[in-house]
């Protein structure tokens, strides 16, 4: 629970610390839903012939998962890493040569090419306005 609660979410709920009442762990389901909405990755099914590098928004996708370490990846429209799913395995690989010490970045909104649409999605889904070199 502490690792999941440490992920980004806008609902503060019970906070990041474990809350135990009468010897039982209290889980704020609204907080967990918010965290999953902001951090889950949509995954492609084996029958998906498009093999797109980017999936639909995870919150609305029937096939999605939460990978805690991958959820710490920051966004960059000019990304240097790509995420792909193979079953329940999430693979992150380089999209271009990456310098030693360079942060790995993925594109949160894969198929949204238009600037206004991309900015709107960033604000609505992840709560920030992108200010990368492309934007």
TATA-V326504 format. One record per pair of residues at least 6 apart in sequence whose ideal C-beta (glycine too) atoms are under 8 Angstrom apart, sorted by the first residue. I is the first residue (numbers start at 1). J is the second residue. If there is no record, write none. Layout:
BEGIN
[[I & J] [I & J]]
END
This chain:
BEGIN
[[1 & 18] [1 & 25] [1 & 27] [2 & 16] [2 & 17] [2 & 18] [3 & 68] [4 & 32] [4 & 35] [4 & 66] [4 & 68] [5 & 15] [5 & 16] [5 & 17] [5 & 31] [5 & 35] [6 & 16] [7 & 35] [7 & 38] [7 & 39] [7 & 68] [7 & 71] [7 & 72] [8 & 35] [8 & 38] [8 & 39] [8 & 71] [8 & 126] [8 & 127] [9 & 31] [9 & 34] [9 & 35] [9 & 37] [9 & 38] [9 & 39] [10 & 34] [10 & 38] [10 & 127] [11 & 28] [11 & 30] [11 & 31] [11 & 33] [11 & 34] [12 & 31] [13 & 28] [13 & 30] [13 & 31] [13 & 34] [14 & 26] [14 & 27] [14 & 28] [14 & 31] [18 & 25] [19 & 25] [19 & 26] [20 & 26] [35 & 66] [36 & 58] [36 & 59] [36 & 64] [36 & 66] [37 & 58] [37 & 59] [37 & 125] [38 & 59] [38 & 125] [38 & 126] [38 & 127] [39 & 58] [39 & 66] [39 & 71] [40 & 58] [40 & 59] [40 & 64] [40 & 65] [40 & 66] [40 & 71] [41 & 55] [41 & 58] [41 & 64] [41 & 65] [41 & 66] [41 & 67] [41 & 70] [41 & 71] [41 & 83] [41 & 85] [41 & 90] [42 & 55] [42 & 56] [42 & 57] [42 & 58] [42 & 61] [42 & 63] [42 & 64] [43 & 55] [43 & 61] [43 & 63] [43 & 64] [43 & 65] [43 & 85] [43 & 88] [43 & 90] [44 & 50] [44 & 51] [44 & 52] [44 & 55] [44 & 63] [44 & 84] [44 & 85] [45 & 63] [46 & 87] [51 & 84] [52 & 110] [52 & 111] [53 & 82] [53 & 83] [53 & 84] [53 & 110] [54 & 83] [54 & 107] [54 & 109] [54 & 110] [54 & 111] [55 & 61] [55 & 64] [55 & 85] [55 & 110] [57 & 121] [57 & 125] [58 & 64] [58 & 65] [59 & 125] [65 & 85] [65 & 88] [65 & 90] [67 & 90] [70 & 83] [70 & 90] [70 & 92] [73 & 81] [73 & 83] [73 & 92] [73 & 104] [73 & 105] [73 & 106] [74 & 103] [74 & 105] [74 & 106] [75 & 105] [75 & 106] [75 & 107] [75 & 108] [75 & 122] [75 & 126] [75 & 130] [75 & 132] [76 & 105] [76 & 106] [76 & 107] [76 & 132] [77 & 107] [77 & 118] [77 & 130] [77 & 132] [77 & 134] [77 & 135] [78 & 132] [78 & 133] [78 & 134] [79 & 95] [79 & 105] [79 & 106] [79 & 107] [80 & 94] [80 & 95] [80 & 96] [80 & 98] [80 & 102] [80 & 104] [80 & 105] [81 & 92] [81 & 93] [81 & 94] [81 & 95] [81 & 98] [81 & 104] [81 & 105] [81 & 106] [82 & 92] [82 & 93] [82 & 94] [82 & 95] [82 & 106] [83 & 90] [83 & 91] [83 & 92] [83 & 106] [84 & 90] [84 & 91] [84 & 93] [85 & 91] [92 & 104] [92 & 106] [98 & 104] [108 & 121] [108 & 122] [108 & 125] [108 & 126] [109 & 118] [109 & 121] [109 & 122] [109 & 125] [112 & 118] [112 & 121] [115 & 135] [118 & 130] [118 & 135] [119 & 129] [119 & 130] [119 & 135] [122 & 128] [122 & 129] [122 & 130] [123 & 129]]
END
